[in-house]
């Protein structure tokens, strides 16, 4: 009993020595993070984005896994190369007869059984190492696309539909993974099969080898004839599929509008028409591939039949053994299968390379916000100055034309004007999404071109006109991008944004999920969450772009006090169409034609009876 207690105490004391460490995941996240930037660098440096060279670069750091996968593949496929030889040996031994023949049969059967049974374990190892390589590259590619999208300028995201981006992240990356499997497994297997069968055949019969050569040449000719057609049809299908993905995303977003206007039938017909066009492109791909495969099969079958007749005649005249007929037919079948497999791989390879190129449209894009080497901001006072600023989206559309405007630190300034006056463009310049074509925007005396805009944006908060929420909880949406947020900070943000009543009414309170884009909430409730997201960041600069437009008059009045408290010591820019809501702004800047035509307090501008007075009168 005493001995048992002592043993138990020793076990408890040294338990950590005998407890296995927690199981590590198969994929190291740090390693994948490094891969992401490497992939971006590969694509940026590569001249041919859709080449096998680019694919091999993606697997540059997975050489060990690929080599092991290839080695175990060779071992596991030994039976298919050896069985034709052992079969020929067994047939010849059975034909000759005698004790030596029996021993020869037993040895050949034993060899086959050993090779067959080892296939299970070597197949497992081959699959394991190939999957490790493929899945890590797959994760790295998807992460690289996400990383590059975060680095690209806002204009790039606006130009490329979200459906196309989604297609590249999911469909194209999956196609690249499939391409790699074909290149590192199927292609290698085909090459090995051809090399081994040709090597054995050439040592036994040059005549049979000649049939192999002629049939292979015929296959190459067919490949040349169909190559361009296969490439062009795959490219057309990929582009059509991407466009359809974007159209489907738009259709889903517009379902409420479609139903509200009773145009469901029209939308169904339009989408059916688009899906039919994709089906036609896919049908073209399938038809070309089918005709290609059938042509090569006919050629090989004809040559194999001729080879069978010739080897049968040779055996009839005792030039070769009966077993050799089986050997040659087996190897010819292997050659036919290998070359047919190679031909069958071409469409898959073309699709995969098309996807490699498609991913490059994002990873190789140069429309990047350059922040490297620029001034990092640890704090922001919030003083802005626009000096003779000009900006245009194209040669014909001049939005800002010589704007001069100075904003003091801690000042609340409202931007008003008619549609197209340049208000949104000015806000985008303040955020740093756009920089002037001519002139300069100064932040605390420094040209924003010289500032690391990422470090600057850590000090601002934006409440857009249309609230942007995701399908998480209210807590997740308020604290988006923040770490170590206390419950007290969240409660204060909820209170300041007048969300207390809403949170109290929900079954899980602040941890209630709000549905896709906050679909379970009203427009006003969604906007208040956006305002709470801005409040909790305690920013130095606040941008309110129609922040109260989705609120009813009563709620707007309630939340205006919270906004006033929030903006009292911070530089604040407000864009509002309801001019009554900006009465408390320190100054109001009236924009027209991309210029500041009036500036002053609410009372000053009303007394002046200029452009602001005219706009206010129109709303009365």
N, C-alpha and C positions, 0 to 999 in steps of 0.2 A: 504493500500500500504506500509506504514511504517512498519507495523507489519510483512508483508510478507518479507521485506528486512532484518529485524532483525532475523527472523527465518532462512533465507537463510544463513546469516553470522554465526549464531550459528551452523548450519548444517556443513558448510565448516570448521569451527574451530574444531569441535569435530567429523569430518567425520571418523577419524581413529578408534573411539570407536564403530562405527556402521558398519564398513566394515569388513566382515568376513575374517579370515586369509586365506592365499592361501591354496588350498586343498593339503593335504599331500598324497603321494603315498601309496598304500596298503602295499608296502614292503620297509622296512628300510635297506638301503645299508650297514650301519654300522653293523646292526644285522646280515646280510648275510655274511659280511666279517669275523665276529667272528665265524659264523657257519663253514666256510670253514676250518679253522684250527682245530676246534673240530672234523669235519668229518675225517680229516687226522689222528688225534690222535686216534679216535675210531678204524679205520682200522688197524693202526699200532699196537694197543694193542690187537686186536681181534685175536684169534687163528682160528676161523671158519669164514672165510670171507664171505661165502655164506649162512649165517644162518639167521633165523628170529630174533635172538638176535641182530645181527648187524643192521638189518632194524629198530628194535625198538629203538636202540641207535641213529639212524639218526633223529628220531622224538622225541628225549628226550626233546628238548626245545619247542615242539609244543603240549604239553599235553593239554593245555587249549583249543586250537582250536579243537583237536581231541575229547575231552570229550564233548564239545558243539555240534560238528557234530554228534556224536553218540546219544546224548540226543534227538536232533531234528529228527534224523532218526527214533528213537523209536516212537516218537510222530506221525510223518508223516505216519508210517506204521501201526498205530493202526487199521485202517479200515480192513485190511486183516485178523487180528486176531478176530476182533469183529463181522464182517459181517456173518461168518458161524454160530455164536451163535444167532444173531438176526434173521437170516434166519430160523433157526430151530424153534425159538420162534414164528415167524410169521406163519409158516406152522402149528405148533401145535395149535396156537390160532384159525387159520382159520378152522382147523379140528374140534375143540371143539365147536366154535361158541359162541353167547351170547354177552351181553354188555361188560363184563369184557374182552372178547377176543378182541373186537374192541379197547378198551382202550390200551390193551397190544400191539396191532399192531401199533397204533399211536406212542406209546412211543418208540418202537424198530425202527420204521422208522425215528423218530426225532433224535435218537442217531446216526444212520447211516449218516444222512445228515450233522450233526454237525461235525462228524469225517471226512467226505469227504471234506467239505469246508475248514477245517483247514489245509488240506494237502498242499495247494498252498503256504502259507506263511512259514510253517515249512520246506517244501522242499527247498525254497529259502535260509533259514537260514542254513540248513544242507549243501547245496552246497557251500554257502559262506565260512563257517568255514573250511570245508574239503579242498576247493580250496586254501585258505590261507595257510594251513599247507603244502599241497602237492607242491604248486608252490614255496614256500620259500625254502623247502628242495631241490626241483629240481634246483633252481638257486644256492643254496649253494653247491650242489654236482658238478655242472658244474664248478663253481668257484674254488672248492677244487681241481678238476682235473687240471685245468689251473695253480693254485698255485703250486701244486706238480710238474707239468712238468717244471715249472720255477726253482724249487729247485733241481730237479734231475740232475745228471751229464750228460755231453754231450754224453757219451757212451750209456746211456739208450735211449736217443732220436734216436740215430743212429740204435740201435738194433730193436726198435719197429717201424714198418711202420706207416707213417702218416695216412694212411687209417684206420688202426686199432684204432689209437688214436681218430680219428674223430668218428668212430663207437661207441666208449665207451662214448664220450662226448654227443652225440646226441641220438643214438638208445638205449644204455644201461640205461642211466639216465631216458629216457622216460619209459622204461620197469620197472624200480624201482618205478617210480611214479604210474604206473598202478598197480604194486604189492601192494603198500601201499593202494590204493583205494580198492582193493579186500579184503585185510586183515582187514581194518578198517570199511568197509561198507558191502561188500557181505558176508564175513566170519561171521561178527557179526550178520548180518540179519539171516543167516542160523542157527546159534546157538540159537538166540532168537526164531525163528520159531519152532525149534525142542523142546526147553524147554517149551514154552507155550503150544504147541499142545499136547505134551506128558503129561504135568501137568493136562490139562483139561480132556484128554482122560482117564488117570489113575483113576481119581475121578469118572468117569461115567461107564467105562467098562474095566475090566482087560483082557477080551478076546480080544477086539480090540487092546488094548495096546500090547498084545502078538504078534499080527500081525506086529505091528510097530517094535518091538524088533527083530523078526526073519528077516524081510526084511532089517533092518539096518545091522545086522550081515552078511547077504549075500553080501551087498554092500561093507563092510569092506574087506571081503575075495577077492572080485574082485579087489579092490584097491591094495591089497597086491600082487596079481598076475601080475598086470600091472605096478606097481610102478617103478621097476628098468628099465623096457623097456622105459617108458616115460622119466625118468631122462637121460638115456644114449642118446636117440634120440635128446632130446633138447640140450644137451651139444654139440653133433656132429654138429647140425645145427647152433648153435651160433658161434662155431669156424670157420665153413665154411663161414658163412656170414661175419665175420670179415676179413678173408683172401680175400674174394671177394672184399670187400670195399677197401682194400689196393691195389689189382690188378687193380681196376677201376681207382684209383688215378694215378697209374703208367701209365696206358694206356692213360689217358688224357694228362699227361705230355709228353708222347712220340709221340703224334699225328704229330707234325712237322717232327720228324725223320721217322715215319711210312710212311708219304706221300712222303718224300724226296726219300725213297728207294722203293716206289711202292709196299709195302707189306701190304696194307690195307686188302686184302682178307685173308692173313695168320693171321693177328691180329684179324679179325672178327671170324675166325674159332676157334682160341685159346680162346677168351673170351666166345664164344658160348659154347665151351666144359666146361669151368669153371662154367658158369651159369647153364648148364645142371646138373652138379654135385650138385650144391646148390639146384636145383629143386628136385633132387632125395632125398636129405636129408630132405627137407621140406615135400615131399610126404610121406616119412617114418613117420615123426612126425604126419602128418594129419591122416594117416592110423591107426596108433596105437591109437591116441586119438579117432578116429571115432569108432573103434572096442570096445574100452573101454566104450564109452558113450552108444553104442547100447546094450552091455551086461547088463549094469546096468538098462537101461530102460526096457528091457525084464523082468528082475527079479522083478522090482517094479510093473510093469503093471500086472504081474501074481498074485502077492500078493494082489494088490488093487482089482482085479476082484474077488478073493476068499473072501476078506473082504466084498465086496458089497453083494455077495451071502449070506454070514453068517448073516450080519446085516438085510438083507431083510427077511430072515427066522425068525430072532428074532422079527422083527416088525410084521410078519405074525402071530406069536404065542403070540403077545401082551406083549413080554418081554421088548421091548423098543418102543418109539413113532416113528411115521413116520418122524418127524423132525430130530430125532437122526440119521437116515440113512444119511440125507443130511449133518449133522454136521460131522459125522465120515468120509464120503467120502471127504468132503472139507478138513478136517484135514489130512486125508491120502494123499490127493493130495498135501497138504502143505509139509508133511513129504517127499513124493516122490520128489517134486520140490526142497526141501532143500538139501536132500542128493544127488540128481542128480546135483544140483548146486554146491555142495561141490566137487563132483567127477569132474564136468566140470571145476572147479577152479584149480584142480591139475596141468594141463598143464600150465595154466597161472602162478600159484605159482612157478612151477619149472623153467619156463622161467625167471620170475622175480628174483628168487634166483640165477639163473645162471648169470643174469646181475649184481646182487649185488656182486657176486664173481668176475666177469669180471672187474668191476670198481676197485676192490681191487688190481688187478694186477698193477695198477698205484699208488693208494693211500697208499698201504702198502709196496711199494718198498723201499728198504733201500739204494739204490745207490745214496746217497745225498752228495752234497758238504758241508762239515761241517765247518761253519765259526764262530759258537757261541764261545765266550770267546777268540777269537784270536785278534791279534793286528789290530786296526783300523788305516787306513792311511788317514791323512788330506792333505798330500802333497807327491809328489813323485819326487825325483831327477832324477832317471832313470839310476842308475848304476847297471849293472847285472854281475853276475859271475856264470859260470857253473863249478862245481868242481866234476871231475870224475863221470859224469852223465851216468847212464845206464837206458835204458827203452826198454820194449818189450810188444807187444800186446798179445802174447801168448808164450808158452814155446819154440816154434820153430822160431818165428819171432823176432829177436833182432834188433831193429831199431837204437838205440843209444848205443854206446859201449865205455864208458870212455871218454866222451866229456869234454874237458877243454877249456873254453873261457871266457875272461873278456872284458866287454864293458863299456866304460867310459860314464858318464852322458853327454848328449848332442851330443853324437857321432852318426854318421850315418854309420851303418854297413850292408853290403850286404852278404847274404848267397847264395852260388852257389854250384852246384854239380849235378851229374847225377840223374836220376830217382831212388828213393829209398835210396838216400844218407842220409835222415833224416831231410831235410829242414822244411817240414810241421810240423813234430813232435816237432822240436825246437820252431817254432812259437806257437804251441799249449801250450808248456810249459811256454813260455813268457806270454801268455794270462792267463795261470793258468787253462786251460782245462785239462791238464795232469800234474802229479807230478812224479818225478823220482822213479824208483824202487830201485835205489841205487845211492849214491852221493847226491848232493844238488844244488839247484838253488837259489842264493842269490839276493835279491833286496835291494839296498841301505844297504847292509851288513846283512840283515835279511833273514833267510831261508823262502822261500815262503810257506812252510808247516805251519808256525806260523802266517801267515798274513790272515786277513779277505779279501779273494779274491774279494768279491763283492765291498768292499770299494776301493780296488786297481783298479778295472776295471773302476771306475768312472774317472780315470786319464789317460785312454788309448783310442786310436781310431784305428779301424781295417778297412782296405779296402781289402776285399777278392778278389780272382781271379775271381769268379763268382759273379757279383753284386746281392745282395739280396734286392729286392724292393717289396712293396705291392701295392695293387690297390687303392691308394689314389692320392692326388695331389703331384706335385713336392715339394711344401712347406712342406707337411706332411712327405714326405720321407727324406727331408734334416734335418728337426727338430725333427725327431723321438726320443721320450723319453725325450725331453727337454721342460722346461717350461720357460715362460717369455722371449722368444727370440724376439729381436727387428727386425724391418724391415731392419735397417742398417746392422745388423749382417748377415741377410740372403743375402742381396745384396752383401756384401763383400765375403761371401762364394761362391755365384754364380759367381762373377767376378774371384775369385782365381781359380775356377774349370773350367773356360772357358765355362760357361753355358749361358752367356749373349745373344748370338746370338740365341740359341735354345729357351730361355724364350721369347724373343722378337717376335719370329716367331709363337708362339702358341696363339690360340684365347683367352684363359683366362690367358695367361702369366704363372706366377709361380703357379697359382691356377688351372692349367689344370690337369685333371685326366689322369693318364698314363696307365691305364688298368692293368689286372692281371699280376704280376711280371714285370711290365713295358713293356708289350708286344707291346705298340704303339711306342716305341722308338728303336733306333738302339743300338747295343751292346756298342759302344763308348759313346753314350749319357747316357745309364744306368750307365756305370762305372764312368762317370763324376759326376753324382748325388751321387754315393757312396763316391767319393772323397770330394764333398762338405759337405756331412754328417760328414766326419772326420774333415774337416777344421773348421766347426762351433763349434765343441766341445772344441777347443783350448786345446788339450791334452798335457800331459807331455811325453807320450810314443806313438809312431806311428808305426803301423805294416802294411806294404804294401806287400801283397802277390800277385805278378803279377798284380799290380794295373793298369798298363798301357797296359796290354796284349790285351785288346779289342779295343785299339785305333789305328788308322792309323798313319803312320809315321809323317805326318804333325801335327796332333792333339797332338800326343805324345810329339813332340818337344815343342809345345805351352804350354802344361800343365806341362812339366818338370820344368819350371821356377817357377810355382806356388808351386809345391811340394818342390823344393829346398828352397823357402822362408818359407814354412810351417815347414820344418825339420831343419832349420838352428840352432835353439836353443833347440831342443828336441831330446831325444834319439829315433833313428829311425832304425827299422829293415826292410830290403828290400829283398824279394826273387824275382829274375828275371831270366828268361831263356835267354832273349836277353841281352847278357853281355855288349853290347855297352851302355845300359841305366844306368849302375851303375858306369860309369867312375868317377862321382863326389862323390862317397861314400868315407868317411874318410878311411875306411878299408874294405877289402873283405875277408870273411872267406870261404875257400873251404872245403866242407864236402865230405867225402867218407867213406862208411861203418859205418856211425854213429860217425865218429871222425873228428876233424878239422886237416886237413893235411897240409894246407897252410893258411897264413894270412898276409895281407899287403895292400898297396895301389895298385891301378890299374897299375901304372907304375912299381912298385917294382915287382909285380907278373909277368908282361909281360917280364921284364928283366930276371927274374929267370928261365923262360922257363920250368916251372913245370906243375902241373896238371891244373892250371888256363889257362896257355898259350895253353895247348893241347885243352881244351874246347873251348877257343876263336878261335883257328885255325880251329876247326871243323865247326864253324859257319860262317867263312869267305868265 
